[in-house]
Amino acid sequence: MRVFVTGASGWIGSAVVPELIGSGHQVVGLARSDTSAAALTAAGVEVVRGTIDDLDVLGSTAAASDGVIHLAFKHDIAFTGDFQGAAEADRRAVDTLGDALSGTGRPFVLASGLAGLAPGRVATERDTPTIDGSPVSVRSATAQAVLALASRGVRSSVVRLSPTCHGDGDNGFMAALVAIARAKGVSGHIGDGANRWPAVHRLDAARLFRLAVEKAPPGSVLHGVADEGVPIRDIAEVIGRHLEVPVTSVAPETAAEHFTWLGGFLGQDIPASNALTRELLDWRPTHPGLLEDLDKGHYFRVPATPA
């Protein structure tokens, strides 16, 4: 299968690419820089230059492919004040890719998220996000639009990823927590820290994307979840032990000051199940869970920098 992957040189994409190639697929990757293009070429990827704003490039490349995995998202602007703009750009890209695949029966796999899906209880693949016009719900509406492509002859599926896709080299939420704890001299959690986050190793997530593009039925919702819900307090304790700093509770009203941009996310209680995904695709996470991965020490080798 010739698979077009956006975000192919990113954190998840750089694991998806060898997973696909190792299973006999040909990969076409979107590269927006010389550095990304060189990395993809070295990995055995056919490079197409452009960004997700280059709609003509997206449409023509998707039309010439046997399937699409859309991983790219403007994280650089999303987490520096313009999530709305990033979500709107993503929707334009998705609509273009969907139009190119309409009526072909080919697969289109979208990376989405779990945050805000069912706060306070274990979310399942059957849960539908609330669409209320907020920036986060704009991205949720995009995921719903991809699922709706099933009625237009596209074998569409959505992989809802855990907020932390961990592993050696991660520069996301876990790296940010380590960096904040190092800078503040304490490893913090909000309130009692009992709120839970799902987690998945990036290599397990990569295998899920490969299975989705190969055989997910049209309109499938999949959960990229290995750990159903890890208490944030437990994460803080591992970080504190490795950095040899105290573990402390941070009051909700001072969370934004202590955790900066992460403060708005860290207090969420968003556990999620993977039961239906495991049953549908026979996907079995095999790599270390989040706490075990943190204990391996690679997050603490050098000062971590938030994404």
VENSULPE-V826129 format. One record per residue. N is the residue number from 1. BURIAL is # if it has 24 or more other ideal C-beta (glycine too) atoms within 12 Angstrom, else .. D_FIRST is the distance of its C-alpha to the first C-alpha in Angstrom with 2 decimals. Layout:
n=N burial=BURIAL d_first=D_FIRST
n=N burial=BURIAL d_first=D_FIRST
This chain:
n=1 burial=# d_first=0.00
n=2 burial=# d_first=3.81
n=3 burial=# d_first=6.01
n=4 burial=# d_first=9.67
n=5 burial=# d_first=12.14
n=6 burial=# d_first=15.83
n=7 burial=# d_first=18.32
n=8 burial=# d_first=16.10
n=9 burial=# d_first=19.35
n=10 burial=# d_first=21.25
n=11 burial=# d_first=22.50
n=12 burial=# d_first=19.65
n=13 burial=# d_first=16.93
n=14 burial=# d_first=18.11
n=15 burial=# d_first=17.52
n=16 burial=# d_first=14.12
n=17 burial=# d_first=12.79
n=18 burial=# d_first=13.94
n=19 burial=# d_first=12.92
n=20 burial=# d_first=9.18
n=21 burial=# d_first=9.80
n=22 burial=. d_first=12.10
n=23 burial=. d_first=9.75
n=24 burial=. d_first=7.74
n=25 burial=# d_first=4.97
n=26 burial=. d_first=6.07
n=27 burial=# d_first=8.30
n=28 burial=# d_first=10.56
n=29 burial=# d_first=13.73
n=30 burial=# d_first=16.83
n=31 burial=# d_first=20.01
n=32 burial=# d_first=23.50
n=33 burial=. d_first=25.53
n=34 burial=. d_first=25.98
n=35 burial=. d_first=25.91
n=36 burial=# d_first=22.53
n=37 burial=. d_first=21.13
n=38 burial=. d_first=22.67
n=39 burial=. d_first=21.37
n=40 burial=# d_first=17.73
n=41 burial=. d_first=18.22
n=42 burial=. d_first=19.86
n=43 burial=# d_first=16.98
n=44 burial=. d_first=14.62
n=45 burial=# d_first=13.17
n=46 burial=# d_first=13.28
n=47 burial=# d_first=16.09
n=48 burial=# d_first=17.07
n=49 burial=. d_first=20.67
n=50 burial=# d_first=22.02
n=51 burial=# d_first=22.85
n=52 burial=# d_first=22.23
n=53 burial=. d_first=25.36
n=54 burial=. d_first=23.80
n=55 burial=. d_first=22.73
n=56 burial=. d_first=22.18
n=57 burial=# d_first=19.69
n=58 burial=# d_first=17.81
n=59 burial=# d_first=17.87
n=60 burial=. d_first=16.90
n=61 burial=# d_first=13.95
n=62 burial=# d_first=12.63
n=63 burial=# d_first=13.38
n=64 burial=. d_first=11.38
n=65 burial=# d_first=8.10
n=66 burial=# d_first=5.80
n=67 burial=# d_first=7.43
n=68 burial=# d_first=10.29
n=69 burial=# d_first=12.17
n=70 burial=# d_first=15.72
n=71 burial=# d_first=17.88
n=72 burial=# d_first=20.31
n=73 burial=# d_first=23.87
n=74 burial=# d_first=27.15
n=75 burial=# d_first=28.62
n=76 burial=. d_first=31.07
n=77 burial=. d_first=32.92
n=78 burial=# d_first=32.21
n=79 burial=# d_first=34.33
n=80 burial=. d_first=36.96
n=81 burial=. d_first=38.25
n=82 burial=. d_first=35.85
n=83 burial=# d_first=33.46
n=84 burial=. d_first=34.03
n=85 burial=. d_first=32.90
n=86 burial=# d_first=29.73
n=87 burial=# d_first=28.95
n=88 burial=# d_first=29.70
n=89 burial=# d_first=27.46
n=90 burial=# d_first=24.60
n=91 burial=# d_first=25.37
n=92 burial=# d_first=25.31
n=93 burial=# d_first=21.88
n=94 burial=# d_first=20.54
n=95 burial=# d_first=22.30
n=96 burial=# d_first=20.79
n=97 burial=# d_first=17.16
n=98 burial=# d_first=18.07
n=99 burial=# d_first=19.75
n=100 burial=# d_first=16.84
n=101 burial=# d_first=14.66
n=102 burial=# d_first=17.73
n=103 burial=. d_first=17.76
n=104 burial=# d_first=14.11
n=105 burial=. d_first=13.39
n=106 burial=# d_first=10.28
n=107 burial=# d_first=10.46
n=108 burial=# d_first=12.76
n=109 burial=# d_first=14.01
n=110 burial=# d_first=17.34
n=111 burial=# d_first=19.42
n=112 burial=# d_first=23.01
n=113 burial=# d_first=26.17
n=114 burial=# d_first=28.73
n=115 burial=# d_first=31.92
n=116 burial=# d_first=34.42
n=117 burial=# d_first=32.68
n=118 burial=# d_first=35.50
n=119 burial=# d_first=38.03
n=120 burial=. d_first=40.29
n=121 burial=. d_first=38.44
n=122 burial=# d_first=35.27
n=123 burial=# d_first=32.52
n=124 burial=# d_first=30.10
n=125 burial=# d_first=26.84
n=126 burial=. d_first=29.15
n=127 burial=# d_first=31.08
n=128 burial=. d_first=30.83
n=129 burial=# d_first=31.75
n=130 burial=. d_first=34.91
n=131 burial=. d_first=34.50
n=132 burial=. d_first=37.78
n=133 burial=. d_first=37.13
n=134 burial=. d_first=37.18
n=135 burial=# d_first=34.79
n=136 burial=# d_first=32.89
n=137 burial=# d_first=32.68
n=138 burial=# d_first=31.19
n=139 burial=# d_first=28.06
n=140 burial=# d_first=28.35
n=141 burial=# d_first=28.61
n=142 burial=# d_first=25.34
n=143 burial=# d_first=23.65
n=144 burial=# d_first=25.45
n=145 burial=# d_first=24.30
n=146 burial=# d_first=20.61
n=147 burial=# d_first=21.48
n=148 burial=. d_first=23.35
n=149 burial=# d_first=20.34
n=150 burial=# d_first=19.73
n=151 burial=. d_first=22.67
n=152 burial=# d_first=21.10
n=153 burial=. d_first=18.09
n=154 burial=# d_first=15.64
n=155 burial=# d_first=14.20
n=156 burial=# d_first=15.86
n=157 burial=# d_first=16.94
n=158 burial=# d_first=19.21
n=159 burial=# d_first=19.58
n=160 burial=# d_first=23.27
n=161 burial=# d_first=23.77
n=162 burial=# d_first=27.07
n=163 burial=# d_first=29.34
n=164 burial=# d_first=29.15
n=165 burial=# d_first=25.95
n=166 burial=# d_first=27.91
n=167 burial=# d_first=27.56
n=168 burial=. d_first=28.97
n=169 burial=# d_first=28.86
n=170 burial=# d_first=28.89
n=171 burial=# d_first=30.84
n=172 burial=# d_first=30.86
n=173 burial=# d_first=33.37
n=174 burial=# d_first=34.38
n=175 burial=# d_first=34.99
n=176 burial=# d_first=37.01
n=177 burial=# d_first=39.14
n=178 burial=# d_first=39.86
n=179 burial=# d_first=40.85
n=180 burial=# d_first=43.12
n=181 burial=# d_first=44.76
n=182 burial=# d_first=45.39
n=183 burial=. d_first=46.91
n=184 burial=# d_first=49.01
n=185 burial=. d_first=50.16
n=186 burial=# d_first=49.25
n=187 burial=# d_first=46.13
n=188 burial=# d_first=46.23
n=189 burial=# d_first=45.01
n=190 burial=# d_first=46.11
n=191 burial=. d_first=48.89
n=192 burial=. d_first=48.68
n=193 burial=# d_first=45.02
n=194 burial=. d_first=44.22
n=195 burial=# d_first=41.43
n=196 burial=# d_first=37.99
n=197 burial=# d_first=34.55
n=198 burial=# d_first=31.33
n=199 burial=# d_first=29.29
n=200 burial=# d_first=26.05
n=201 burial=# d_first=25.07
n=202 burial=# d_first=22.28
n=203 burial=# d_first=20.44
n=204 burial=# d_first=20.68
n=205 burial=# d_first=19.48
n=206 burial=# d_first=16.39
n=207 burial=# d_first=15.56
n=208 burial=# d_first=16.25
n=209 burial=# d_first=13.81
n=210 burial=# d_first=10.99
n=211 burial=# d_first=12.43
n=212 burial=# d_first=12.86
n=213 burial=# d_first=9.40
n=214 burial=# d_first=8.55
n=215 burial=. d_first=11.88
n=216 burial=# d_first=14.53
n=217 burial=. d_first=16.58
n=218 burial=# d_first=17.45
n=219 burial=# d_first=20.15
n=220 burial=# d_first=19.78
n=221 burial=# d_first=21.84
n=222 burial=# d_first=21.06
n=223 burial=# d_first=23.48
n=224 burial=# d_first=22.57
n=225 burial=# d_first=25.93
n=226 burial=# d_first=27.24
n=227 burial=# d_first=30.92
n=228 burial=# d_first=32.15
n=229 burial=# d_first=34.93
n=230 burial=# d_first=36.52
n=231 burial=# d_first=40.00
n=232 burial=# d_first=40.34
n=233 burial=# d_first=43.66
n=234 burial=# d_first=41.99
n=235 burial=# d_first=39.70
n=236 burial=# d_first=42.81
n=237 burial=# d_first=44.64
n=238 burial=# d_first=42.07
n=239 burial=# d_first=42.07
n=240 burial=# d_first=45.87
n=241 burial=. d_first=46.18
n=242 burial=# d_first=44.02
n=243 burial=# d_first=45.71
n=244 burial=. d_first=49.11
n=245 burial=# d_first=49.88
n=246 burial=. d_first=51.28
n=247 burial=# d_first=49.18
n=248 burial=# d_first=50.55
n=249 burial=. d_first=50.21
n=250 burial=# d_first=49.79
n=251 burial=. d_first=51.36
n=252 burial=. d_first=49.03
n=253 burial=. d_first=51.22
n=254 burial=. d_first=50.71
n=255 burial=# d_first=47.00
n=256 burial=. d_first=45.98
n=257 burial=. d_first=48.48
n=258 burial=# d_first=47.50
n=259 burial=# d_first=43.71
n=260 burial=. d_first=43.38
n=261 burial=# d_first=40.08
n=262 burial=# d_first=38.97
n=263 burial=# d_first=42.06
n=264 burial=. d_first=40.60
n=265 burial=# d_first=37.77
n=266 burial=# d_first=39.38
n=267 burial=# d_first=41.71
n=268 burial=# d_first=39.10
n=269 burial=# d_first=38.88
n=270 burial=# d_first=35.30
n=271 burial=# d_first=34.32
n=272 burial=# d_first=31.24
n=273 burial=# d_first=29.96
n=274 burial=# d_first=26.57
n=275 burial=. d_first=27.72
n=276 burial=. d_first=25.66
n=277 burial=# d_first=22.42
n=278 burial=. d_first=23.19
n=279 burial=. d_first=23.99
n=280 burial=# d_first=20.99
n=281 burial=# d_first=18.21
n=282 burial=. d_first=20.42
n=283 burial=# d_first=20.06
n=284 burial=. d_first=22.95
n=285 burial=# d_first=23.87
n=286 burial=. d_first=25.16
n=287 burial=# d_first=26.15
n=288 burial=# d_first=29.65
n=289 burial=# d_first=30.94
n=290 burial=# d_first=32.34
n=291 burial=# d_first=35.92
n=292 burial=. d_first=35.03
n=293 burial=# d_first=32.76
n=294 burial=# d_first=35.61
n=295 burial=. d_first=37.99
n=296 burial=. d_first=36.04
n=297 burial=. d_first=37.63
n=298 burial=. d_first=34.93
n=299 burial=# d_first=35.63
n=300 burial=# d_first=39.20
n=301 burial=. d_first=38.96
n=302 burial=. d_first=39.54
n=303 burial=. d_first=40.60
n=304 burial=# d_first=37.65
n=305 burial=. d_first=37.11
n=306 burial=# d_first=36.01
n=307 burial=# d_first=32.76
